[in-house]
Amino acid sequence: MRGVTLKSRAAAFACSAGALVFILSLVLGYTPGQPDDIGQISRALIIAILCGTMSWASARQTVATTATAIDMATERLVSAAHGDLQSPVPGEIGREMPDLSVAMASLFSQVRTNMDHVQTLALFDQITGLANRTSFCRQVERHLAERVEGDKAALFFIDLDGFKSVNDTLGHAAGDQLLARVAGRLREVVMAQVAAGSGDAVIGRLAGDEFTMFFPNLPGHSAAARIARAIQFALGERFELGSQHVDLGASIGIACYPDHGETLTALLRAADIAMYHAKHEGRGRAEMYTAELALEAADRADLERALMLALQRDEFILEFQAQIDVASGNAVAAEALVRWAHPERNLVMPGAFVPVAEESGVIVALGDWVMDRVCETAARWAGMGISQRIAINISTRELSQADFFLRLRHAIATHQTPPTMLELEISESLAMEMEPRILEQLTALRRDGVRVAMDDFGTGYSNLSRLKELPVDRVKIDRSLVRDITTSAEARTICSAVVGLIQGLGLEVVVEGIESEAQMDMLRVIGCTQFQGYHLARPTGEQAYLDRFGGTIGSAGPETKGRVLFLRQPDPRRG
């Protein structure tokens, strides 16, 4: 279409030129008084035809050259559309249409740059520069496909210990910087192994603080264990982020090819199982995959499924353990403890299933069940005239849910539970790391009457100024601080200082894990009056609890209702 247009323009130009020459010839060749007008016209017409013909020939040559350049430009654009962005723009286009040539060259360069950037985004992690999950998997699968019979390889699954606290305390920018430093140290480990003759490796960042390394040529398990120790040593050294010093560690799972799997999926699963075991055993460890670990993982998966079924079948029950004020002999609160009434086993204690529930996320559904049941029970107790609070343990996983407080308030409203009948127990470590959003929600609940207790105090690292600012009413001292109080002067000194500190901040003190009368006597001297433990009362079902501590409920006489009679022998078990 463009070629036709150019030819039309050339013909019009030639006709215009001939007409102009014809008119000029008539004007310039006209002589007044000479009658030979036809001759003058004929000469002017001949000159015009010759001029038009020459103009047409010249214009047609130009049109042909331009049309050729346009055709070449069209072909070059078509080839670019099919992926050829490297070939240069033909010179004919530059000679005939220099602006178009420059525009095409600039466009191809920009598209090449954008495609390179997209490829980088698709294959490499932007924070660390390592291969991302997709790229890592492709490279490892290629190595496995090109393997030679008898070759051995190893895959390492690396999970950083303590990275979340860095993100929470120093911010995500510092966390990203730390991840980049970790990647640098992993590269140094690989370079050291290359120098030692172990061969190169593929390093990847799967997600978050999870890294992977694949060595396609290793002599055996001992070499893999040696590399794992090198990784631990590299990541165990202190990181410096500006003025901040960060100590990290890593839990490492190792899977060897072909002993632990012949595909990437099998190797990743085996290394993940081994890493999980390393983290479960105390972090900062490297574990090789074994068949026993696979059985444990399978048992854990079965337990997760069983927990979900138990929730559907309503197999969980609550037991209550009293918190006693020995000055008055009254129970001031009851801690609600979940039990699993398994249809084929004895009563299953929380230690056997709560850790798995927390790791798998089932704890959220289980926590909702406990929350709903406690709100229903507390409303019923309030209707019976019982003023004791019921305490609920809140896990980190539950509190991290954005709608946790909304669900709690919904349960309170559904059962019309007086907020003063509820108490939330939050662990010391969780309390120290709470986000402003959670602090605001807890503060709002306290204004409504819900009390907040810090549980397991003494097992973490409390910031004293932070403790003063937290929306907390009571602090429960962990059993580990009072276990040796009757035999150790150091334990008594530490416990006395902790109790004085808490009381100095205007908070109530509750001591957990009381196992003997001697412990209680010593703590009374220090200034404690509220206790919880097997020596005073074991967890029991609701009716048994009300019979003993319900005040107006039960068979005890008026003078003993709701009061503790210290008649049982100390129970060596913890409570």
C-alpha positions in Angstrom: 0.0 0.0 0.0 2.9 2.3 0.9 4.6 1.5 -2.5 1.4 2.4 -4.5 1.2 5.7 -2.6 4.8 6.6 -3.4 4.3 5.8 -7.2 1.2 7.9 -7.3 3.1 10.7 -5.7 6.0 10.3 -8.3 3.5 10.4 -11.2 1.8 13.5 -9.8 5.3 15.2 -9.3 6.2 14.4 -13.0 2.9 15.8 -14.3 3.3 18.9 -12.2 6.8 19.4 -13.4 5.8 19.0 -17.1 2.9 21.4 -16.7 5.1 24.0 -15.1 7.7 23.7 -17.8 5.0 23.9 -20.5 3.6 27.1 -19.0 7.1 28.7 -18.6 8.0 27.8 -22.2 4.9 29.5 -23.6 5.4 32.6 -21.5 9.1 32.9 -22.2 8.9 31.9 -25.9 5.9 34.2 -26.8 6.8 37.0 -29.3 4.1 39.6 -29.9 3.2 40.2 -33.5 4.2 36.7 -34.7 1.2 34.6 -35.8 2.9 31.2 -35.5 1.1 30.3 -32.2 0.8 26.6 -33.0 4.5 26.2 -33.5 5.2 27.9 -30.2 2.7 25.6 -28.4 4.2 22.5 -30.1 7.8 23.5 -29.0 6.6 24.2 -25.4 4.7 20.9 -25.3 7.7 18.9 -26.5 9.9 20.6 -23.9 7.3 19.9 -21.2 7.0 16.2 -22.2 10.8 15.8 -22.1 11.0 17.5 -18.6 8.1 15.4 -17.3 9.6 12.2 -18.6 13.0 12.9 -17.0 11.2 13.9 -13.7 9.2 10.6 -13.8 12.4 8.6 -14.4 14.2 10.3 -11.5 11.3 10.0 -9.1 10.7 6.4 -10.0 14.3 5.6 -9.2 14.0 7.3 -5.9 10.7 5.5 -5.2 12.2 2.2 -6.1 15.1 2.7 -3.7 12.8 3.9 -0.9 10.4 1.0 -1.4 13.3 -1.4 -1.3 14.5 0.1 2.0 10.9 -0.1 3.4 10.7 -3.7 2.4 14.0 -4.5 4.1 12.7 -2.6 7.2 9.5 -4.7 7.2 11.5 -7.9 6.9 13.8 -6.8 9.8 10.9 -6.0 12.0 9.3 -9.4 11.2 12.5 -11.2 12.1 12.7 -9.2 15.4 9.2 -10.3 16.2 10.4 -13.9 15.9 13.2 -13.3 18.3 16.1 -12.0 16.2 17.2 -8.9 18.2 20.9 -9.2 17.5 21.2 -8.7 13.8 22.1 -5.1 12.7 19.7 -2.8 10.9 20.5 -3.0 7.1 22.6 -0.1 5.7 20.1 0.6 3.0 17.5 1.6 5.6 20.1 4.0 7.2 20.9 5.6 3.9 17.3 6.1 2.8 15.6 6.6 6.1 18.2 7.4 8.8 15.6 8.4 11.5 13.8 5.1 11.1 17.2 3.2 11.2 18.1 4.9 14.5 14.7 4.3 16.0 14.8 0.6 15.1 18.3 0.1 16.5 17.3 1.9 19.7 14.1 -0.2 20.0 15.9 -3.5 19.6 18.5 -2.5 22.2 15.9 -1.5 24.7 14.0 -4.8 24.1 17.2 -6.8 24.6 17.9 -5.0 27.8 14.3 -5.6 29.1 14.5 -9.3 28.2 17.8 -9.7 29.9 16.3 -8.0 33.0 13.2 -10.3 32.9 15.4 -13.3 32.6 17.5 -12.2 35.6 14.3 -11.8 37.6 13.0 -15.2 36.5 16.2 -17.1 37.4 17.9 -15.2 40.2 17.0 -14.0 43.6 17.1 -10.2 43.7 18.3 -10.0 47.3 21.2 -12.5 47.3 22.0 -12.9 43.6 21.7 -16.7 44.0 19.6 -18.9 41.9 15.9 -18.8 42.8 13.8 -21.9 43.3 13.1 -22.3 39.6 16.6 -21.9 38.4 18.1 -24.1 41.2 15.7 -26.9 40.4 16.5 -26.7 36.7 20.2 -26.8 37.2 20.0 -29.7 39.7 17.7 -31.7 37.4 20.2 -31.1 34.5 23.0 -32.4 36.7 21.0 -35.5 37.6 20.0 -36.2 34.0 23.7 -36.0 32.9 24.9 -38.2 35.8 27.3 -41.1 35.1 26.7 -44.5 36.7 28.3 -44.7 40.1 28.4 -40.9 40.6 27.5 -39.6 44.1 26.1 -36.2 45.0 24.7 -34.4 48.0 22.0 -31.8 48.6 22.1 -29.5 51.7 18.9 -27.9 53.0 19.9 -24.9 55.2 17.5 -23.0 57.5 18.9 -20.0 59.4 18.4 -20.0 63.2 17.2 -16.7 64.7 16.6 -14.8 61.4 13.0 -13.9 62.4 14.2 -12.0 65.4 16.6 -9.9 63.2 13.7 -9.0 60.9 11.5 -8.1 63.9 14.1 -6.1 65.8 16.3 -4.5 63.1 13.8 -4.3 60.3 13.4 -5.9 56.9 16.2 -3.8 55.3 18.7 -5.2 57.8 17.2 -8.7 57.2 17.8 -8.4 53.5 21.3 -7.2 54.1 21.9 -10.2 56.3 20.6 -12.6 53.7 23.0 -11.1 51.2 25.9 -11.6 53.7 24.8 -15.2 54.2 24.8 -15.8 50.5 28.4 -14.4 50.3 29.6 -16.8 53.0 28.0 -19.8 51.2 29.8 -18.8 48.1 33.1 -18.7 50.0 32.3 -22.3 51.3 31.8 -23.5 47.7 35.1 -21.8 46.5 37.0 -23.4 49.4 35.5 -26.8 48.4 36.5 -26.2 44.8 40.0 -25.4 45.8 40.0 -28.6 47.9 38.9 -30.7 44.9 35.3 -31.3 45.8 34.0 -29.6 42.7 31.6 -26.7 42.1 28.1 -26.5 43.5 24.7 -24.9 42.8 23.6 -22.5 45.5 20.0 -21.4 45.7 17.6 -19.5 47.9 14.3 -21.3 48.0 12.3 -18.8 50.1 12.6 -16.7 53.2 15.7 -17.8 55.2 15.9 -21.2 53.5 19.0 -21.9 51.3 20.0 -25.0 49.3 23.3 -26.3 48.0 23.9 -29.1 45.6 27.3 -30.7 45.0 27.1 -32.9 41.9 30.3 -34.8 42.6 31.1 -35.9 46.2 32.9 -39.1 47.2 30.4 -40.1 50.0 28.7 -39.3 53.2 31.8 -38.3 55.1 32.6 -35.5 52.5 29.0 -34.3 52.9 29.3 -34.1 56.7 32.6 -32.2 56.3 31.0 -29.6 54.0 28.1 -29.3 56.5 30.6 -28.5 59.2 32.2 -25.9 57.0 28.8 -24.3 56.4 28.1 -24.2 60.1 31.4 -22.6 60.9 30.9 -20.0 58.2 27.4 -19.0 59.3 28.4 -19.3 63.0 30.8 -16.3 62.8 29.3 -13.0 63.9 27.8 -10.8 61.2 28.3 -7.0 61.4 25.5 -4.9 60.0 26.7 -1.3 60.5 26.8 -0.8 64.2 24.9 -3.9 64.9 26.4 -7.4 65.6 24.2 -10.4 64.8 24.9 -14.0 65.8 23.3 -16.5 63.6 23.4 -20.3 63.2 22.0 -22.8 60.8 20.1 -26.1 61.0 21.2 -28.3 58.1 19.6 -31.3 56.5 21.7 -33.5 54.2 20.5 -35.9 51.6 22.9 -38.0 49.4 22.3 -39.2 45.9 21.4 -42.0 45.1 21.2 -43.4 48.7 18.4 -41.1 49.8 16.7 -40.4 46.5 17.3 -40.4 42.8 15.1 -37.4 41.9 15.2 -33.8 42.9 11.8 -34.1 44.6 13.0 -37.1 46.7 16.3 -35.4 47.6 14.6 -32.2 48.7 12.1 -34.1 50.8 14.8 -36.1 52.5 17.0 -33.1 53.2 13.9 -31.2 54.5 13.1 -34.0 56.9 16.7 -34.1 58.1 16.7 -30.3 58.6 13.5 -30.4 60.5 15.0 -33.0 62.9 18.1 -30.9 63.3 16.0 -27.9 64.3 13.8 -30.0 66.6 16.9 -31.3 68.4 18.0 -27.9 69.4 19.1 -26.0 66.3 22.6 -25.3 65.2 23.0 -28.9 64.1 23.5 -30.9 60.8 21.7 -34.1 60.4 22.0 -36.8 57.7 18.7 -38.3 56.4 17.9 -41.8 57.7 15.1 -44.2 57.4 14.3 -43.6 61.0 13.8 -39.9 60.4 11.4 -40.8 57.5 9.4 -42.9 59.9 9.2 -40.0 62.4 8.1 -37.7 59.6 5.4 -40.1 58.5 4.3 -40.5 62.2 4.1 -36.7 62.4 2.0 -36.5 59.3 -0.3 -39.2 60.6 -0.6 -37.2 63.9 -1.5 -34.0 62.0 -4.3 -35.8 60.2 -5.4 -37.4 63.4 -5.6 -34.0 65.1 -7.8 -32.6 62.4 -10.1 -35.7 62.7 -10.1 -35.2 66.5 -11.3 -31.7 66.1 -14.1 -32.8 63.7 -15.1 -35.5 66.2 -14.9 -33.3 69.2 -12.4 -35.5 71.0 -10.8 -32.8 73.0 -11.7 -31.9 76.6 -10.6 -29.2 79.1 -9.2 -29.7 82.5 -8.7 -26.9 85.0 -5.8 -26.3 87.4 -6.2 -23.8 90.3 -4.0 -20.8 91.0 -4.2 -20.5 94.8 -3.7 -17.4 97.0 -2.4 -19.1 100.1 -3.0 -15.9 102.2 -6.7 -16.4 101.9 -6.8 -20.1 100.8 -8.9 -19.2 97.8 -8.5 -20.1 94.2 -8.2 -16.8 92.3 -8.0 -18.3 88.8 -8.2 -21.6 86.9 -5.9 -22.4 84.0 -7.7 -24.2 81.2 -5.6 -27.1 79.9 -6.5 -29.0 76.8 -6.5 -32.9 76.7 -7.1 -35.3 73.9 -9.6 -38.0 74.8 -8.3 -40.4 72.2 -10.8 -43.2 71.5 -8.0 -45.9 71.3 -5.5 -44.6 73.9 -5.5 -43.2 77.4 -5.9 -39.4 77.9 -3.2 -37.8 75.7 -1.4 -34.9 77.4 -0.7 -31.7 75.4 3.1 -32.3 75.3 2.4 -35.2 72.9 0.4 -33.2 70.3 0.7 -29.4 70.9 4.2 -29.1 69.3 3.0 -30.9 66.2 -0.2 -28.8 66.2 1.9 -25.6 66.3 4.3 -26.6 63.5 1.5 -27.8 61.2 -0.9 -24.9 61.9 -3.5 -27.1 63.4 -3.0 -25.1 66.6 -5.1 -22.2 65.1 -8.2 -24.5 64.8 -7.5 -26.1 68.2 -7.0 -22.7 69.8 -10.4 -21.6 68.4 -12.0 -24.6 69.9 -10.4 -23.9 73.3 -11.3 -20.2 73.1 -14.9 -21.0 72.3 -15.2 -23.6 75.1 -13.5 -21.4 77.7 -15.8 -18.5 76.8 -18.9 -20.8 77.2 -17.6 -22.2 80.5 -16.7 -18.7 81.9 -20.2 -17.4 81.0 -21.7 -20.4 82.8 -19.6 -19.9 85.9 -20.5 -16.3 86.1 -24.1 -17.2 85.9 -23.5 -19.6 88.9 -21.9 -16.7 90.9 -18.3 -17.9 90.5 -15.9 -15.0 90.1 -12.7 -17.0 89.3 -11.1 -16.1 86.0 -10.3 -18.8 83.5 -6.9 -18.5 81.9 -6.2 -19.4 78.2 -2.7 -20.1 76.8 -2.2 -18.3 73.6 0.5 -19.6 71.1 2.7 -17.6 68.8 1.0 -19.1 65.8 -2.5 -18.0 67.0 -1.4 -14.5 67.9 0.1 -14.0 64.4 -3.3 -14.5 62.8 -4.5 -11.1 61.7 -8.1 -11.8 62.8 -7.3 -13.5 66.2 -8.7 -10.7 68.3 -11.8 -10.5 66.1 -12.4 -14.2 66.7 -11.9 -13.8 70.4 -14.3 -10.9 70.6 -16.8 -12.9 68.6 -16.6 -15.8 71.0 -17.0 -13.5 74.0 -20.1 -11.9 72.3 -21.6 -15.2 71.3 -21.6 -16.6 74.8 -22.1 -13.2 76.5 -19.0 -13.9 78.6 -18.0 -11.1 81.1 -14.5 -10.0 80.0 -13.5 -10.0 83.7 -13.8 -13.8 83.7 -11.0 -14.2 81.1 -7.2 -14.1 81.3 -4.8 -14.5 78.4 -1.5 -16.2 79.1 1.3 -15.3 76.7 4.8 -16.6 76.9 7.7 -14.4 77.9 9.5 -14.7 74.5 6.3 -13.9 72.6 5.5 -10.9 74.9 9.0 -9.4 74.2 8.5 -9.6 70.4 4.9 -8.4 70.1 4.2 -6.0 67.3 2.5 -2.6 68.0 -0.7 -3.9 66.4 -0.9 -6.7 68.9 0.0 -4.4 71.8 -2.9 -2.1 70.8 -5.4 -5.0 70.7 -4.3 -6.3 74.1 -4.5 -2.9 75.6 -8.0 -2.6 74.3 -9.0 -5.9 75.8 -7.5 -4.9 79.1 -9.7 -1.8 79.1 -12.7 -4.0 78.6 -11.7 -6.1 81.6 -9.7 -9.1 80.2 -6.5 -9.7 82.2 -3.2 -10.5 80.6 -0.5 -12.7 82.2 3.1 -13.3 81.1 3.8 -17.1 81.2 7.1 -19.0 81.7 8.9 -15.9 83.0 12.6 -16.7 83.4 13.0 -18.9 80.4 13.8 -16.2 77.9 15.6 -12.8 77.8 13.4 -10.1 79.1 14.1 -6.4 78.5 13.2 -4.6 81.7 12.2 -1.4 80.1 10.0 -3.4 77.7 8.4 -5.3 80.5 7.4 -2.0 82.1 5.6 -0.9 78.9 3.7 -4.2 78.2 0.0 -4.5 78.8 0.5 -7.2 81.5 -1.3 -7.6 84.8 0.4 -10.7 86.2 3.7 -12.5 85.7 4.0 -16.3 86.1 7.5 -17.3 87.3 8.6 -20.5 85.6 9.3 -23.7 87.6 13.0 -23.6 86.6 13.6 -20.6 88.8 12.2 -22.2 91.9 13.2 -25.8 91.5 16.3 -25.6 93.6 15.2 -22.8 95.9 15.2 -25.0 99.0 18.8 -26.2 98.5 20.6 -23.4 96.7 21.4 -20.0 98.1 22.1 -18.7 94.5 18.6 -19.9 93.4 17.0 -18.1 96.4 19.0 -14.9 95.6 17.9 -15.0 91.9 14.3 -15.7 92.7 14.1 -13.0 95.4 15.6 -10.4 92.9 13.1 -11.5 90.2 10.1 -11.3 92.5 11.2 -7.9 93.8 11.6 -6.6 90.3 8.1 -7.7 89.2 6.4 -6.5 92.3 8.3 -3.2 92.0 6.6 -2.7 88.6 3.2 -3.1 90.2 2.5 -6.5 88.8 1.2 -9.6 90.5 3.4 -12.7 90.9 2.3 -16.3 90.4 4.8 -19.1 90.9 4.3 -22.2 88.8 5.5 -25.8 89.4 5.2 -25.9 93.2 6.1 -29.4 94.2 6.6 -29.2 98.0 5.6 -27.4 101.1 9.2 -26.3 101.6 9.3 -24.5 98.3 6.1 -22.7 99.2 7.4 -21.7 102.7 10.6 -20.3 101.2 8.6 -18.3 98.6 6.3 -16.9 101.3 9.3 -15.5 103.0 10.4 -13.9 99.7 6.9 -12.3 99.4 4.9 -14.6 97.1 1.4 -15.6 97.9 -0.1 -17.0 94.7 1.0 -20.5 93.6 0.2 -23.2 91.1 1.4 -26.7 91.1 0.7 -30.4 91.8 1.4 -29.9 95.5 -1.7 -27.7 95.7 -4.0 -29.1 93.0 -3.7 -31.2 89.9 -5.5 -30.5 86.7 -9.0 -32.0 86.9 -12.3 -32.0 85.1 -14.8 -29.2 85.4 -17.1 -30.8 87.9 -14.3 -32.0 90.2 -12.8 -28.6 90.1 -16.1 -26.9 91.0 -16.6 -29.4 93.8 -13.4 -28.3 95.4 -12.9 -24.6 94.3 -16.4 -23.5 93.2 -17.3 -21.5 96.3 -21.0 -22.2 96.4 -20.7 -25.4 94.3 -19.9 -28.8 95.7 -20.4 -30.8 98.9 -17.9 -29.1 101.2 -19.1 -27.3 104.3 -19.6 -23.5 104.3 -16.3 -23.0 106.0 -14.3 -24.8 103.4 -16.0 -24.0 100.1 -13.6 -22.5 97.6 -10.7 -22.9 100.0 -7.7 -25.2 99.9 -7.2 -27.9 102.4 -3.5 -29.0 102.3 -4.0 -32.7 103.1 -2.3 -34.4 100.1 1.4 -35.5 100.1 3.7 -33.6 97.7 3.4 -35.1 94.2 6.8 -35.3 92.5 5.3 -34.7 89.1 5.1 -31.2 87.7 2.0 -29.3 87.3 
